[in-house]
Amino acid sequence: MKKDSESFLTKQNNKSSIQKLLFTHHSSRTTFISFIIIFLLSLISSRAQAPSPLYSSTEIVVLPRDAAAVSTMHSMGYVTLSILPGSNYHLLKIRNGITVEGAISELKNSGLCHSVQPNFKLHSLSTVPNDPSFASQYHHAIMRCTEAWDFTTGSSSETIAIIDTGGDSTHADLSSRVVFASGIDILDGDSDPSEPITGTGHATMVAGMAAAATNNGIDIAGVDWSAKVMFVRVLDENGSGSDFNVANGIRKAVENKATAINLSLGEAIACTIDAIEDALLYARNSGIPVFAASGNNASEAVDSLVAYPANSLYAFAVGATTSSDTRASFSAYRTPSSLSGVDVAAPGDNVLTLSPGATTVSKSGTSFATPLVTAAAALLKSIRPEFSP
């Protein structure tokens, strides 16, 4: 990428169920939408299909007509657990051998009560973390993350693979999330993908956007509060690497059970690379979505091509938006011939993230928009693990 960093550009093509949740296409016109709305709809749908109870299975709330009605209900087997102060509403335990629905029907038909309803369960809304810099992370508001967190904050059974430079696994806002596996440092051939101290810090910044430890009173909030972070080191301290090593890194992430793979790397070439294509297909066939940065060359007069591997049919290309929810000027968008264009976009202009050495930094680039979408996919997979590319 030449420089690091469309509110939701959309594109028709045959990708996965996850893609259908993350973008929409209206006729032939590219539209700008807030992706978290679509994500929330998917969460709401998943809750509807696998709901937690909306009300107690053993209690109902009634407003008896009089004291005689209360006595009659007691004789029928109902038990008063409590009476609402300042009123005559009774919390009843339903009698044995009947469901809540059956009890409501029975008492409504009996004429004993003015009102009969379930004892509904309510929940706190708009989960707001206590991380001190959360208010400075405008992307959470655009993505409506606090509403998504009312449904799920993720699961520790999910793993986000950051295929990039090595990361700072000792950072106070990341260390609790980082996991290690054999061979994930592709450059050194070992299990410690830490970046050299002279490095760019790119992977740490990317990981912070996706999964900084959240609600811990430190630094910033990640999109996913619970997923593990697996750094897979394929780029050197200057941020450069080979297609062979990138392909190896993708395969290593799949073998180590990543839930979603983040590729904040690439080059603006109008072709595919066979070794990486095969690795991307391997990930797809393993049920693991891959999200790749579209590139930062749109402001250059010579080109605005979506970078590879984002333009692969086996990856989701992520563009960048601004704080006003419009396409960032640098965010590449032009579709290479016969390849894929931008599928989805997220905030990536002057966004606050982590930096090596227990600090934070503001950065711009599709590199930093991409992990927001990767983490959203991990959130979604935490409640709908059957979803796959």
WOJO-V114430 format. One line per field, one symbol per residue. psi: psi as a letter, one per 30 degrees, with the letter a starting at -180 (. if undefined). burial: I if it has 16 or more other C-alpha atoms within 10 Angstrom, else O. Layout:
psi: ???
burial: ???
This chain:
psi: kfkk.jkiklkklibleeefffllkjbgkklkljffeeeeeeeeeeeefiklkflkffllkljleaeeeeeeeefffkkjelkkkgagkkjkkllkgkleeeeeeeeeffgfkekkllikkllklijklgkfgeffiffeeefheeeeffekgakffkkkkjjallljffkfgfeffklllkgfjeefgagjhkklfglfgeeeeeeeeehkkkhggkclklekffklkjkjjfkafggllleeeeeeeeeeeefghkekkkiilakikhlljeeeeeeeeeeefggjkkkkkflggffkfflgkklkgegkfgljkklklafghlkkefjkfkkkkgakakelllkgjhkkalkkhhllkklklfffeefeeeeeeeeefffiffkl.
burial: IOOIIIIIIIIIOOOIOIIIIIIIIOOOOOIIIIIIIIIIOIIOOOOOOOOOOOOOOIIIIIIIOOOOIIOOIOOOOIIIOOOOOOOOIIIIIIIOOOOIOOIIOOIIOOOIIOOIIIIOOOOOOOIIIIIOIIOOIIIIOIIIIIIIIIIIIIIOOIIIIIIIIIIIIOIIIIOOIIIIIOIIIIIOOOIIIIIOOOIIIIIIIIIIIIIIIIIOOIIIIIIIIIIIIIIIIIIIIOIOIOOOIIIIIIIIIIOIOIIIIIIIIIIIOIOOOOOIIOIIIIIIOIIIIIIIIIIIIIOOOOOIIIIIIIIIIIIIIIIIIIIOIIIIIIIIIIIIOOOIIIIIIIIIIIIIIIIIOOOIOOIIIIIIIIIIIIIIIIIIIIIIOOIII
